[in-house]
Amino acid sequence: MLPLSLSYDHRVIDGAAAARFNAYLAAVLADFRRVLI
């Protein structure tokens, strides 16, 4: 397992959009087969 760290600037991007992206990325990385489809 490899740790992954992400950060974002609240002045540039809305926190809600960043949270949605983080949730999507976590779901994709949890089930990598989704990337191949």
C-alpha positions as CSV (number, residue, x, y, z in Angstrom):
1,M,0.0,0.0,0.0
2,L,1.3,3.4,-0.9
3,P,0.2,6.6,0.9
4,L,-1.3,9.3,-1.3
5,S,-1.6,12.9,-0.2
6,L,-3.6,15.6,-2.0
7,S,-4.0,19.3,-1.3
8,Y,-5.9,22.1,-2.9
9,D,-6.1,25.9,-2.6
10,H,-9.5,27.2,-1.4
11,R,-8.8,30.4,-3.2
12,V,-8.8,28.6,-6.5
13,I,-11.3,25.7,-6.1
14,D,-14.4,25.3,-4.0
15,G,-13.9,22.9,-1.1
16,A,-17.1,20.9,-2.0
17,A,-15.8,20.2,-5.5
18,A,-12.5,19.1,-4.1
19,A,-14.3,16.8,-1.6
20,R,-16.3,15.2,-4.4
21,F,-13.1,14.6,-6.4
22,N,-11.4,13.1,-3.3
23,A,-14.4,10.7,-2.8
24,Y,-14.4,9.8,-6.5
25,L,-10.6,9.1,-6.5
26,A,-10.9,7.0,-3.3
27,A,-13.7,4.9,-4.9
28,V,-11.7,4.4,-8.1
29,L,-8.5,3.5,-6.3
30,A,-10.5,1.1,-4.0
31,D,-11.8,-0.8,-7.1
32,F,-9.2,-0.4,-9.7
33,R,-11.1,-2.5,-12.2
34,R,-13.4,0.6,-12.8
35,V,-10.4,2.3,-14.4
36,L,-10.1,-0.4,-17.0
37,I,-13.7,-0.3,-18.0
